[in-house]
Amino acid sequence: MMAKSRWCKSKRLRCLLKILSELLPIELTNGNEGRTKHFGASAARRKKYERLLRQIGQVRIPLAKQVDVVVTRVLGPRQQLMDSTSLGRGNWKEIEDALVACGWFVDDGPKQIRCTLFLQDDSRRDIGPAVLIEIFETGSVRVVE
């Protein structure tokens, strides 16, 4: 499926050739609880997200090409915008691993996912908290000046 180009809310990001766009009922967190050398908690989160994705029918056949991914945190009521550097450090890795387990991607390495860009949207609080995942053909997400 080919999509027309669109201007994202910031007016500095141009996205062409969208492959997929899905709004998922998962809250993107900032990871302020910290990381330890023990991976039990993150493994449990990944399994929880995988179960949810399977329950809502988000099992797919993996894409056979390299892609760019735009992840948008859709804020819920009373949530505040995060620092931009906090968006990718929280639970995104567990969400991404669950997407791989459900067949969205063959792998989460650079041969499959060239780049991941994180955005926030505070204009649709009625549907948040959620995460919007948009997948584009490689090279079609560009920051413009």
N, C-alpha and C positions, 0 to 999 in steps of 0.2 A: 504494500500500500504506500503510495507516495502522497505526501502532504505538501501544501503550499508553504512558503516561508512564513514565519510569524515573528513579530517583535515581542520579546518578553517584557515584563513589567518595567524592568530597569531601562529599557530603550537602548541598552548597550550590548545586547546579546541577540544575534540573529541565528535562527535555527532553520535548517533546510532538511528536506528528505526524512521526515519522521517515519519510523518503522512501527512504533508502539507507544501508547500512552495509557497508563493505568493509575487510578487513585486507589490506594490501599489503606485500610483502616488500622494503620500502625503508626504510633507516635515516634517521631525521630527525636531522640534525646541527645544531650550534650556530653554525656560521659563524666560528669563532675563527681560521680561516686568513686572514680579512680579505677585503675587497672592493677591487677596483681599478677604474679607469675602463675597463679592457679587459673585454669581455664574452665572450671566447672560452671560458674555462673554464666559465662558467655556461651558455652555449649548449650546450657538449658534455655537461654534466650533464643538461640538459633533454632532449636527444636520446637520451641513454642511458636515462632514465626512460621516455620515450615508447616506445622499442623494447621495454623490459621490459613495460610495460602492454599493448602490442599482443600480445606473445608469450603473456601469461597471459590473454588474452581480455577485457581491460578496455576495449574500445571500446564506446561507448554512443551513443544518440541524446540530444542535449543537452536538459536540463531547460528548459522554456519559462517558468519563473517564477523570481522572486527567492528565494534560500534563505539559511539560516544553516548554517555549516559548523563541526563540532567535529573537531579533529585531535588524536589521542591518540598520543603517542610511547610505543610498547611497548618497554621496555628489554630488552636481551639479557643473557646472563650477564656478570657483572663490570662492567656499565655502571652509572654513577651518575646520579642525578637531576640535571638541569640547573637553573640559575636560570630562573625563569618567563619572564623577559624574553629569554632566549636561544632559546626554542623557535621563535619565528616569524621569527627573523632569519637562520637558517642556510640550508639548501637547500630550505625550503618553497616559495619562489617558483618554483624550477625544477620542483618536483613539481607545483605548481598549474598552471604553464604546460603541462606534459606532459598533465595531466588535461584541459585545454582542447583541446589538440591531438587527444586521443582521444575528444572529444565529450562529456565529462562536463558541461561548461558551454559556453554560447555564447561567453562572455567571462569574464575574472576581475575585471571592474570592478564597481562598487557597484550597477549596475542588475541584475546577476545574483547576486552574492554580497554580502549586506548586512553580514555580520560573520563573522569566523573566530575561534574560541576554541581555545586550545591547552591540552592536559592531558598528564599523564604517568601511566603505569601500570607499576609495578615488581612487580606480583603475577603476571604471566604471562611470566616470563623464558624459559620453555621455547619460546615461539613468537617471541621477539624476536631481534634487533632488527627491528621492523616499525613501520608506521604504520597506525592505524585511522582511516578517514575516515568520518564520519557526516554525512549531509545531512538537514536538517530544514526544514519549512515556515518561512518568515520569521516571526519573533516567537515561535517556540515554544521557544527556548532562553532560559531565564531564570535569573539568579542569585538565590537566595532567602536570606533571613536567618533 
